[in-house]
Amino acid sequence: MTFRRDSVNTCPLDIREDKYYNKHQLIKTVTKGIQLEKNILPLHYISRPEITDKLKKIFEKPFLSKYYIIYGDHGIGKTTLIKTVLKEIDQGVIYVNIPTNLNNLNEAFEKAFNFKFHGFILTKYILQKIFDKNFEFKFFNWIESLEILKESAEIYKKKYNKPLIIIYDNADRLITEDLKILKTFQNHAISNAKINRYISIFVCNNNNTLEKLSSLYKHYHYYQSIEEIDKLNKEESMNYLVNKRGINITDAENLYELVGGHILNLKNIADKFLFIKESFKVKMSYNTINHHFYKNVLFRFFLPSFLKKFTARQLLIPIKISIGGFVIVDIFYTLYQDKFDKYYFSKVIEKGTQPEVNISSLQYISQPEIVEHFKRIFKPNKNQSLYHVICGEHGTGKTTLIKTALKEDGQGVIYINIPTNLNELDETFNKALKNFKVLPSGSLLKQLAQKILYFKTNSKTVIKWEDNLEAFKNGAKRYKMKHGNPPVIIYDNVDRLVPKHTKVLDILQEDAKDNADDMKYIAVFVSNKTSAFKRMKLRTNAWTRVSKPVVEINNLSKEESINYLVNKRGIIDITEAEKLYELVGGCIMDLETVADEFLNLKQSFEEIKQQKFIEIDNEFNIAKLHKNQPNHEAGKHIIKALNSNGMLDYLTYSELFNNLEEANKVLETNIFAYHPIKNIITFNSRAIECYIRENADIFI
């Protein structure tokens, strides 16, 4: 047993005996075959023999020197069909389900290869004592697993005279920013397919993965036919709805016309249809139960003996009346609940959100003109048909000024602060609208069914943000009827939706446009960065309803900045205050920072300046503007133009880069600032100008 420090694996071990064990354990696994669980009820399983036969042919007799890509929309049953085929195949296939969290990729391979380490408890104990009690004991990672796979495949091929098959299901999850993992998988797939050692099969949901696989390797023709699994045809869909789910032909045809042959959609709509149908069937069910049931079951076990003199037909009369009455009550309850919700949300809107201004009086800088302008925006007239966009660089005080305006007069305004973690978006809407389900939701029939049938319900209901938006719109209608003017909803920090959640931003913008057209409510989008603003501007149809010019919050003037540093923060030496202003300019956040460093940390001006330059140097590195970096020449031209004219139009700026995407990436750093009203570029701060002056030999 030898010890070494491995740069790939966190475990500093290379146990030859264990590598030998792993290789033969894998051969044992593929020889025995894999029995994957099909997590699907027979009721929902749809047999597709043509596809399963084709898949079986690929798994048993693949084309040599090729690897495969199987793709199709999410929810059309790819995984289920693959698992069905693997149930029938005895050996020769390894199935790896790529996890959503790629940090669990090692465990996914361990599970697929059926590796178990029960014989190394003493070794684990010693390693934990030597290194750390939380030492993670693993003899391999996924990269080493691929190496073990190669050796095992050689042995398997010699023994059975055919290549091994490895399936990567949910390969879409390998699409990361750097694509390193996907590249590694593809390189192994190509190199091992060329010599017929083993054949790789990538299973994915969308064309994006297919395009990435095609673009990563110049000889991408090494993969064979791209097998597409399509939706069900009408005959297959009708067979499922009628014969599997028991829906009559007319209703089944209507459902098919609604959702088409998408398996997941068919299943969901069949579930909803049958649940609703069963709920209303309750009142009719007693007519179909024979008299024998009532006399021998109901009477014997549930009613006193003296009631046996009544016939079942006589008993049905009060039962029918009771059920009919219950259904009527249920309808009235649902109508009342709907009316109550509209009333409740109109009251929430009427009161307004009134967010807290979490800033001390020492740090707060009064800007009454901007606050008054915001208050006018938040009180639209009854015929307002435009929504608003407020933008400005990070640290200019947009959020503080908005909250100040709402504190003074927040009636009819709902404030939504888009969270950093978008998983919390639903809860953010809940809190803003105080949507905590005052009345139990759903019909009484549904609630009764949940009680009787023990349906699982969450103790804490978190309403989806889309449903909250609908609730707001319902309340907005009532609010406008009462007050005459439409309510306002503010979306602060919408730049957090770009680039990963642009669909949410698109939905909010389209809804804002539609409701501005109808004068139901007015939306206000608040953004720090260029990316969100440009994304919204690209949606030309929705952009037509933006109030122009957009509201831009700029830095403080020199007078306001000096007043803050001297009178608010107490920097007695005006010369020092002016030097600090000349360094960072009028950005409120930067002024607060340098004032804290100067007063609280007792740093000299030179120390503050040096620290600021280190931060700026890092920004230049991120923007790739340093010497020998891709954007250096473009940066020099921009800096020269800004030094000469103080500004540069956006079109000229973007033409200096190889592509528009790179130009916008540079704008996302804190070097240049984009001003949407004039469509121009300037330096982001005075500190940038100072840094460039002191590094003129590099940038000028």
RAHUNOR-V39598 format. One record per residue. N is the residue number from 1. D_CENTER is the distance of its C-alpha to the mean C-alpha in Angstrom with 1 decimal. Layout:
BEGIN
n = <N	N>
d_center = <D_CENTER	D_CENTER>
END
This chain:
BEGIN
n = <1	2	3	4	5	6	7	8	9	10	11	12	13	14	15	16	17	18	19	20	21	22	23	24	25	26	27	28	29	30	31	32	33	34	35	36	37	38	39	40	41	42	43	44	45	46	47	48	49	50	51	52	53	54	55	56	57	58	59	60	61	62	63	64	65	66	67	68	69	70	71	72	73	74	75	76	77	78	79	80	81	82	83	84	85	86	87	88	89	90	91	92	93	94	95	96	97	98	99	100	101	102	103	104	105	106	107	108	109	110	111	112	113	114	115	116	117	118	119	120	121	122	123	124	125	126	127	128	129	130	131	132	133	134	135	136	137	138	139	140	141	142	143	144	145	146	147	148	149	150	151	152	153	154	155	156	157	158	159	160	161	162	163	164	165	166	167	168	169	170	171	172	173	174	175	176	177	178	179	180	181	182	183	184	185	186	187	188	189	190	191	192	193	194	195	196	197	198	199	200	201	202	203	204	205	206	207	208	209	210	211	212	213	214	215	216	217	218	219	220	221	222	223	224	225	226	227	228	229	230	231	232	233	234	235	236	237	238	239	240	241	242	243	244	245	246	247	248	249	250	251	252	253	254	255	256	257	258	259	260	261	262	263	264	265	266	267	268	269	270	271	272	273	274	275	276	277	278	279	280	281	282	283	284	285	286	287	288	289	290	291	292	293	294	295	296	297	298	299	300	301	302	303	304	305	306	307	308	309	310	311	312	313	314	315	316	317	318	319	320	321	322	323	324	325	326	327	328	329	330	331	332	333	334	335	336	337	338	339	340	341	342	343	344	345	346	347	348	349	350	351	352	353	354	355	356	357	358	359	360	361	362	363	364	365	366	367	368	369	370	371	372	373	374	375	376	377	378	379	380	381	382	383	384	385	386	387	388	389	390	391	392	393	394	395	396	397	398	399	400	401	402	403	404	405	406	407	408	409	410	411	412	413	414	415	416	417	418	419	420	421	422	423	424	425	426	427	428	429	430	431	432	433	434	435	436	437	438	439	440	441	442	443	444	445	446	447	448	449	450	451	452	453	454	455	456	457	458	459	460	461	462	463	464	465	466	467	468	469	470	471	472	473	474	475	476	477	478	479	480	481	482	483	484	485	486	487	488	489	490	491	492	493	494	495	496	497	498	499	500	501	502	503	504	505	506	507	508	509	510	511	512	513	514	515	516	517	518	519	520	521	522	523	524	525	526	527	528	529	530	531	532	533	534	535	536	537	538	539	540	541	542	543	544	545	546	547	548	549	550	551	552	553	554	555	556	557	558	559	560	561	562	563	564	565	566	567	568	569	570	571	572	573	574	575	576	577	578	579	580	581	582	583	584	585	586	587	588	589	590	591	592	593	594	595	596	597	598	599	600	601	602	603	604	605	606	607	608	609	610	611	612	613	614	615	616	617	618	619	620	621	622	623	624	625	626	627	628	629	630	631	632	633	634	635	636	637	638	639	640	641	642	643	644	645	646	647	648	649	650	651	652	653	654	655	656	657	658	659	660	661	662	663	664	665	666	667	668	669	670	671	672	673	674	675	676	677	678	679	680	681	682	683	684	685	686	687	688	689	690	691	692	693	694	695	696	697	698	699	700>
d_center = <46.3	45.2	42.7	40.7	37.7	35.1	32.7	30.1	30.4	30.4	33.4	36.7	38.3	39.6	41.3	43.2	44.1	40.5	39.5	42.4	41.1	37.6	39.0	41.2	38.7	36.4	39.4	40.1	36.6	36.6	40.2	39.6	36.6	33.3	32.8	29.2	28.3	27.2	25.1	26.1	29.0	32.0	31.5	28.2	29.3	30.4	32.9	32.7	35.7	35.6	32.2	33.0	36.4	34.8	32.3	35.3	37.3	34.6	34.3	38.1	39.4	36.9	38.1	39.1	37.9	34.6	31.1	29.0	25.6	24.8	22.0	21.0	18.4	16.1	18.3	21.7	23.0	23.1	22.7	25.2	27.7	27.5	28.1	30.9	32.6	32.3	34.0	37.0	37.2	39.2	38.3	37.0	33.2	30.5	27.1	24.1	20.8	18.2	16.0	12.2	13.3	15.8	17.8	19.1	20.4	23.9	23.9	22.8	25.9	28.1	27.3	27.9	31.1	32.3	33.3	34.7	36.3	38.6	41.6	40.5	40.4	43.2	41.6	38.3	40.3	42.2	39.2	37.5	40.8	41.2	37.7	35.5	35.1	31.4	32.2	29.9	32.4	31.4	33.8	31.3	27.8	26.3	28.2	31.4	30.6	30.6	34.1	35.3	34.1	36.3	39.4	38.9	38.4	41.8	43.6	42.0	43.0	46.6	46.9	45.4	45.9	42.3	39.1	36.3	33.0	29.6	26.5	23.0	20.8	17.1	17.8	14.6	13.2	15.9	14.4	14.0	15.2	18.8	19.0	21.7	21.0	20.9	24.1	25.8	25.2	26.4	29.4	30.5	30.1	32.4	34.9	35.4	35.6	38.3	40.6	39.5	38.6	35.5	33.2	29.4	27.2	23.6	21.7	18.5	16.7	16.6	19.0	16.9	17.9	21.4	21.7	20.7	23.3	25.8	25.4	25.5	29.0	31.8	33.6	30.7	33.3	33.8	31.3	33.1	32.1	28.4	28.4	26.3	25.8	26.0	25.6	28.6	31.5	33.1	35.7	33.3	31.0	34.1	35.5	32.4	32.4	36.2	37.3	34.4	33.2	36.5	35.6	38.5	38.6	38.3	35.2	33.7	34.4	32.7	29.6	29.6	30.1	27.1	24.4	26.4	26.5	22.9	23.6	20.5	21.0	24.7	24.4	22.2	24.5	27.6	26.5	26.0	29.3	31.3	30.1	31.2	34.4	35.3	34.9	37.4	39.6	40.6	43.3	44.9	44.8	48.0	50.1	49.4	50.3	54.0	56.7	57.0	53.6	54.6	58.1	57.3	53.8	52.9	56.5	57.3	54.3	52.9	55.9	59.2	62.1	63.8	61.0	61.9	64.5	61.8	60.7	57.1	57.5	58.8	55.8	53.3	54.4	53.0	49.9	49.2	49.9	47.6	44.7	45.3	45.4	42.2	40.4	41.8	40.8	37.2	37.1	38.5	36.0	33.0	34.6	35.3	31.8	30.4	33.1	32.5	28.7	29.7	32.3	30.2	27.4	30.1	31.6	28.3	28.0	31.7	31.5	28.4	25.9	28.2	25.9	27.8	28.9	28.4	30.9	34.6	37.4	38.3	35.1	34.8	36.2	37.4	36.7	38.2	38.1	34.3	33.9	36.3	34.5	31.2	33.2	34.5	31.0	30.0	33.1	32.9	35.9	35.9	35.8	32.9	30.9	28.8	25.6	25.4	23.6	24.5	23.9	25.5	25.1	23.6	26.4	28.4	28.0	26.0	24.4	27.7	29.6	27.3	27.6	31.3	31.8	30.0	32.2	35.3	34.3	30.9	32.1	29.9	26.9	23.5	21.6	17.8	16.7	13.0	12.1	11.3	9.0	6.4	7.1	10.5	10.1	12.0	14.6	15.1	16.0	18.2	20.1	20.7	22.1	23.6	22.3	23.6	25.3	28.9	30.1	29.0	26.7	27.8	31.3	34.1	34.4	30.8	31.3	34.6	33.2	30.7	33.6	35.9	33.6	31.7	28.3	25.6	24.2	22.1	24.3	21.7	20.0	16.7	16.6	13.4	13.0	14.2	17.2	17.9	18.0	20.5	22.4	22.7	24.0	26.6	27.7	27.9	30.4	32.6	32.4	33.5	36.4	37.6	37.2	37.5	34.6	30.9	28.5	26.0	22.3	21.1	17.5	18.1	16.2	14.2	14.2	11.2	9.1	10.7	10.3	6.7	5.8	9.4	9.4	9.0	11.8	13.7	13.9	15.1	17.5	18.9	19.4	21.1	23.3	24.3	25.2	27.0	29.0	29.9	30.5	28.6	26.5	25.8	22.5	22.5	19.8	20.3	19.2	20.3	19.5	20.7	17.5	16.2	19.8	20.4	17.3	18.7	22.1	21.4	20.8	24.5	25.0	22.8	24.2	27.7	27.2	26.4	29.4	31.0	31.6	28.3	28.9	28.9	29.5	31.6	33.2	36.3	39.7	42.1	44.1	41.2	40.0	43.5	44.0	40.9	41.9	45.6	45.7	42.4	42.0	45.8	46.1	49.9	50.5	49.5	49.9	47.2	44.9	45.6	44.8	41.5	40.7	41.8	39.4	36.2	37.0	35.8	32.1	32.1	29.9	32.0	35.2	34.1	33.4	36.7	38.6	37.3	38.2	41.6	42.6	41.0	40.7	44.0	42.8	45.0	43.9	44.1	41.9	39.2	39.6	39.3	36.1	34.6	35.7	34.0	30.6	31.3	32.5	29.1	27.4	29.8	29.0	25.2	26.2	28.7	31.6	34.1	37.0	36.4	32.7	31.4	31.2	34.4	36.7	34.3	33.9	37.7	38.2	35.7	37.4	40.8	40.0	38.5	41.6	43.8	42.3	39.7	37.1	35.9	34.6	31.0	32.3	34.8	32.2	29.7	32.7	33.5	30.5	30.1	27.0	25.1	21.9	24.0	25.6	22.4	21.2	24.6	24.1	21.0	23.4	25.9	28.9	29.1	28.2	27.5	29.3	28.1	31.3	33.6	31.0	32.4	31.6	33.3	33.2	30.5	33.1	36.8	35.9	34.6	38.0	39.9	38.1	39.0	42.6	43.1	41.6	43.4	44.7	41.2	39.6	42.6>
END
